[in-house]
Amino acid sequence: MAPTLSRSRTLRVLYTALGLVSLGLGFIGVGVLGIPTFDFILLAAFFFAMGNERLHDWILHHRWFGPMIRDYRAGKGFTLRMKITGVVAVGVSFGLTIGLAVRNVYLAVGLALLGLAICAYIVTRPTKHSDEVTVG
């Protein structure tokens, strides 16, 4: 179930801006390994649901993003390809961050545990078979 549109004009503007930033990061993630596309697109849909009906409808009916969002909301999960891509992206991005930028051992362990938790979340979601078609 999608969140409802905020009654506050200020919050709607804020949610719309956050949705646009998330959408932009999602588009960047399409071409840059290590930046998750799906997470940012799902976040954008969440913010648009609370801030801008027109953009929410657009992203839900988008040719590529719409089926992913609708399937996730319906509890159908991710395709095996999405799961593999997600786990690899998390592994690469967290591994590079820990290996190249983190010098504090506690922070490195914390990031490694966070990365493992994200991977566990991805892997434990239902697996949608690629032959299932989403109609929306």
C-alpha angles and dihedrals in degrees: 000000000000122000116256127251113273118247092216114088091207092053092046089055091047093048091047091050091048089048091052091049090049091048091050091051089049091054090049089050091060090069104026119072112226097033110099113231100188096050093054093043091051090048090050090052090051093051093044090052089060098036115028127020094193094054091043091054090046095053093044091054097039112128095237106020100039098069092048092052095044092047092049092049091047091054094246092128129206134319116251089251091055091049093050092045091048095049092046092048092049091046094049097043096044091042093052092045093050094042099045108026111024120081099163110091094209092052090047091052091046092051092046090052091047090050091050091049091052091049091048090051092051094047094047095054116101115274114236113209114233091235091065108100123209116217115196 
